[in-house]
Every structure is written in structure tokens, then in C-alpha cells.
Amino acid sequence: MKLAISSDHGGNNLRHEIKQLLTELNIEFEDFGPESGQSVDYPDYAAPVTKGVVSGEFDKGILICGTGIGMSIAANKVNGIRCALVHDVFSAKATRGHNDSNVLAMGERVIGPGLAREIVQTWLETPFEGGRHERRIEKLMKLENN
């Protein structure tokens, strides 16, 4: 598995925490920054992650900002992305199992590093259940073409 990860200035600290977790789990990833804590525009940092996931260069992506809202909105503007904003473990499991989310968004100002680590690990370890959910994913993807 290869992941892409990015944040804006509001998610910088949590991004570094998640990078440490990915290293501990021996998961290959590419970090798209930012390098400093100076104010940046979240769409600029969502773009390389989402484009990399859609192209197949990365299997999944993780985006972090202050609330996770801006990053999730930006990510879901890209055809082929199913980004879920998650702040609890149950939702992390459900969005992988039922929605086959390929990008995870979180908010550093909403959750702490311990919970974020648990969310990411759950999200990465939970497989898509398929079955009845496949029909729903197909319908979601058709919405992109309207």
C-alpha cells in the first residue's frame, strides 16, 4: 500500500503524528507538505493527494486541516474521490466498509493525536465489504457525470 498525505497549516502537527504512525506500520507514503506552519490554502494541498489517488499512483490519501471540512470539500471536487471527514473510530470503519472511501480527512483542532492514530489505523485496516454497497458506490460515481 502506498499513501499520499498532506495538510494545510492548521493540520501540520497532526500530519507529522500520522506520518510517524505510517512509518511504524511500515506503510510507504509521500508527504506533500507544507514544510512550514505559515498560512497556506488547503485546496493547493488537497490537489496533489487527490490527483495521485485518482491516477493510481497512490492507493489512498490522508488530508488534514483545522477542522477537516475544507480538505474534504476540496477532495470531493475531484472525480473519482470518495473522501470522508472522520472524527471517530466507528465512522472510520463504516466509511471504508460501506463507502469504499479512498481519502480520509481529519481536523487537528477537533481531535487529538491518539484518537487520530486510532482512526487512521482502523481506516487502513478495514476492507470494503462490497455486496449491496457496490451498487451504491456505482450510483455515487454516476453523480459525477451529471
Secondary structure by P-SEA (a helix, b strand, c coil): cbbbbbbcccaaaaaaaaaaaaaaacbbbbbccccccccccaaaaaaaaaaaaaacccccbbbbcccaaaaaaaaaccccccccccccaaaaaaaaacccccbbbbbcccccaaaaaaaaaaaaacccccaaaaaaaaaaaaaaac
